[in-house]
Amino acid sequence: MTDNSNQNPEQIARDKIDEMLREAGWLVQSKKKVDLSANKGIAVREYQTDVGPADYVLFVGRKPVEIIEAKREYYGHRLTVMEDQSSNYANAKLKYLNNDPLPFVYESTGTITRFTNCRDPKSRGRNVFNFHKPETIAE
């Protein structure tokens, strides 16, 4: 764990999310240095979309499948309010790609995480304890 004493709340949340992603088997990369062949599961920070940068876009086998909307701890009890923002990113066009809407969406503070499977006809967010592994998403 990193020393959080000089970080703002958003950076603290992102550090926690990075750690959770690595624990689930994702390789976290900066948007400035993307190598989608470096691992089965790649999480790219601040990936550009046609509606602005998504906090994270996750790729499995070089294909975009998930977005994560990161929020500071303060929003934990109100993550459901962020579902519209997350949905906008999931339905956006990703830079350099001709993608379909992304089927999986997360909102996370690094402490509280919600997941929505948009393929479900009656999709709704639910609390989860960690991010899915790339192998699970690939199935």
C-alpha positions in Angstrom: 0.0 0.0 0.0 1.2 3.5 -0.8 1.6 6.4 1.6 -1.6 8.5 1.2 -0.6 11.5 3.4 0.0 13.9 0.4 -2.6 12.6 -2.0 -6.0 14.1 -2.8 -9.1 11.9 -2.3 -9.4 11.0 -6.0 -5.8 9.7 -6.2 -6.3 7.7 -3.0 -9.3 6.0 -4.6 -7.4 5.3 -7.8 -4.5 3.8 -5.9 -6.9 1.4 -4.2 -8.6 0.6 -7.5 -5.2 -0.1 -9.1 -4.3 -2.5 -6.3 -7.7 -4.3 -6.6 -7.3 -4.6 -10.3 -3.7 -6.1 -9.9 -5.0 -8.5 -7.3 -7.7 -9.7 -9.8 -5.0 -10.3 -12.5 -5.3 -7.1 -14.5 -2.2 -5.2 -15.8 -2.8 -1.5 -15.1 -1.4 0.8 -17.8 -1.3 4.6 -18.4 -3.0 5.9 -21.5 0.4 7.2 -22.6 1.9 3.7 -22.7 -0.6 1.1 -23.9 0.4 -2.4 -24.9 -2.7 -4.5 -25.2 -0.6 -7.6 -25.9 1.3 -7.4 -22.5 -1.3 -9.4 -20.6 -4.7 -11.2 -21.2 -6.4 -8.4 -19.1 -5.3 -4.8 -19.5 -6.8 -1.9 -17.5 -6.0 1.5 -19.2 -6.3 4.6 -17.1 -8.0 7.7 -18.5 -8.8 6.1 -21.9 -10.3 8.7 -24.3 -13.9 8.3 -25.5 -16.1 10.6 -27.6 -17.7 11.8 -24.3 -14.4 12.4 -22.5 -11.9 10.3 -20.7 -13.2 7.2 -18.9 -11.3 6.6 -15.7 -10.5 3.0 -16.7 -11.3 0.9 -19.8 -10.6 -2.8 -19.4 -9.5 -5.0 -22.3 -9.6 -8.8 -22.5 -7.6 -10.3 -25.4 -7.2 -6.8 -26.8 -11.0 -6.3 -26.9 -12.6 -3.5 -24.7 -15.2 -5.1 -22.4 -15.5 -3.0 -19.2 -15.3 0.5 -17.8 -14.7 1.7 -14.3 -15.9 5.0 -13.0 -13.7 5.9 -10.1 -15.0 8.2 -7.3 -13.5 9.4 -4.1 -14.6 7.8 -0.8 -17.1 10.5 -0.2 -19.4 9.1 -3.0 -19.5 5.6 -1.5 -23.0 5.8 -0.2 -24.2 7.5 -3.5 -22.5 5.3 -6.1 -25.9 4.5 -7.7 -26.2 8.2 -8.7 -23.1 7.7 -10.8 -24.6 4.8 -12.9 -25.8 7.3 -15.6 -22.3 8.7 -16.0 -20.8 5.2 -16.2 -23.4 4.1 -18.7 -22.5 7.1 -20.9 -18.9 5.9 -21.0 -19.9 2.3 -21.7 -21.9 3.4 -24.7 -19.3 5.8 -26.0 -16.9 5.3 -28.9 -13.4 4.6 -27.8 -10.5 6.5 -29.4 -8.8 4.4 -32.2 -11.5 1.7 -32.0 -14.8 1.0 -33.7 -16.3 -0.7 -30.6 -19.8 -1.8 -29.6 -21.1 -0.6 -26.3 -19.2 -2.2 -23.4 -21.2 -4.9 -21.6 -19.7 -4.5 -18.1 -19.7 -1.4 -15.9 -18.2 -0.7 -12.5 -18.4 2.3 -10.1 -15.8 2.2 -7.4 -14.3 4.2 -4.6 -11.7 1.5 -3.9 -13.7 0.6 -0.8 -17.2 0.2 -2.2 -17.6 -1.2 -5.7 -20.8 -1.7 -7.8 -21.0 -3.9 -10.9 -23.6 -3.9 -13.7 -23.9 -6.5 -16.4 -25.5 -4.5 -19.2 -26.2 -7.8 -21.2 -28.9 -8.6 -18.6 -32.3 -7.5 -20.0 -33.1 -6.0 -16.6 -29.6 -4.9 -15.7 -29.0 -3.2 -12.4 -26.0 -2.4 -10.3 -25.0 -4.6 -7.3 -22.3 -4.4 -4.8 -19.3 -6.6 -5.3 -16.2 -7.2 -3.2 -13.7 -7.2 -6.0 -13.2 -6.9 -9.7 -13.8 -9.9 -11.9 -10.7 -11.6 -13.2 -9.9 -11.3 -17.0 -10.5 -15.1 -17.4 -14.0 -14.8 -15.9 -14.9 -11.9 -18.2 -13.6 -13.8 -21.2 -16.1 -16.7 -20.7 
